[in-house]
Amino acid sequence: MKATLYGSRLSPFVEKVARALQLKRIDFSVVDPRGPNDLKKWNPTTGKMPVLDIGGEKPFDSTLILRRLDELVADPPLVSRDPEIAAKQHFLEDWSDESLYWYVMALRWNPANSKATIAQIAEFMPAPLRPVIGVVLNWQIGGQARAQGLARLPLGTVLDDQPPTRAEPPRRAGGCASRRSAARPRRDRRRRGAARAPRAARAAP
Ligand SMILES: N[C@@H](CCC(=O)N[C@@H](CS)C(=O)NCC(=O)O)C(=O)O
């Protein structure tokens, strides 16, 4: 079985599908968008990537694509065969899609990183579009990240809010602090003023 994945692997949703294909050992190639019209052309329903072309079908939306992949190629399964565990895994998937995505956006569209982000995206665009692409992307996509709220925080604050990695031993904050509170001080999330943007409001890798 061979598949074509439409979308840029800069998008976490496209990357999610790419990794599912790899896990299932399905051979695939990636077609990067060359301009904003490509998304509408590939996916007239939502105008978003990823879209997968597999066996003549063209499922879109990373979550729906993964469900379809599990039906088409059962082994290895992407979620447990135990429905109770699978339900929890679907919750986690949704949390990750809906919450972690905005951390990616906040890091990419922070003033410290936005130039590099624009350069990465512009690489796939035709040369005549490149001079304007930065302004448009920063306004349209960066604007969404700022509207969601996390991207309004100083970069250091966003980084400090990440869960600790394995390489970082949890910091001790006094004898009676729990492992979690020592490693990642709880923050009053309301202070961010970050209303969650609806799915439809997203525009970007
Ligand atoms: N729920 C969708 C989200 C897809 C999504 O938001 N894709 C973004 C890229 S990260 C996109 O295509 N944005 C372009 C647009 O909205 O015009 C999924 O899981 O596939």
The ligand as an SDF file (V2000), in Angstrom:
LIG
                    3D

 20 19  0  0  0  0  0  0  0  0999 V2000
   -8.1950   19.2250   13.5730 N   0  0  0  0  0  0  0  0  0  0  0  0
   -7.3280   19.3310   12.4300 C   0  0  0  0  0  0  0  0  0  0  0  0
   -6.4680   20.5840   12.5480 C   0  0  0  0  0  0  0  0  0  0  0  0
   -5.6560   20.8280   11.2940 C   0  0  0  0  0  0  0  0  0  0  0  0
   -5.0460   22.2060   11.2870 C   0  0  0  0  0  0  0  0  0  0  0  0
   -5.3900   23.0760   12.1020 O   0  0  0  0  0  0  0  0  0  0  0  0
   -4.1410   22.4150   10.3320 N   0  0  0  0  0  0  0  0  0  0  0  0
   -3.5370   23.7270   10.1480 C   0  0  0  0  0  0  0  0  0  0  0  0
   -2.0300   23.5650   10.1020 C   0  0  0  0  0  0  0  0  0  0  0  0
   -1.3380   23.2080   11.6810 S   0  0  0  0  0  0  0  0  0  0  0  0
   -3.9740   24.2960    8.7980 C   0  0  0  0  0  0  0  0  0  0  0  0
   -4.1080   23.6050    7.8260 O   0  0  0  0  0  0  0  0  0  0  0  0
   -4.2050   25.5940    8.7370 N   0  0  0  0  0  0  0  0  0  0  0  0
   -4.4980   26.3030    7.5150 C   0  0  0  0  0  0  0  0  0  0  0  0
   -5.7490   27.1400    7.5810 C   0  0  0  0  0  0  0  0  0  0  0  0
   -6.4820   27.0800    8.5800 O   0  0  0  0  0  0  0  0  0  0  0  0
   -5.9680   27.8540    6.6070 O   0  0  0  0  0  0  0  0  0  0  0  0
   -6.4620   18.0620   12.3230 C   0  0  0  0  0  0  0  0  0  0  0  0
   -6.2680   17.3910   13.3410 O   0  0  0  0  0  0  0  0  0  0  0  0
   -6.0320   17.7340   11.2150 O   0  0  0  0  0  0  0  0  0  0  0  0
  1  2  1  0
  2  3  1  0
  2 18  1  0
  3  4  1  0
  4  5  1  0
  5  6  2  0
  5  7  1  0
  7  8  1  0
  8  9  1  0
  8 11  1  0
  9 10  1  0
 11 12  2  0
 11 13  1  0
 13 14  1  0
 14 15  1  0
 15 16  2  0
 15 17  1  0
 18 19  2  0
 18 20  1  0
M  END
$$$$
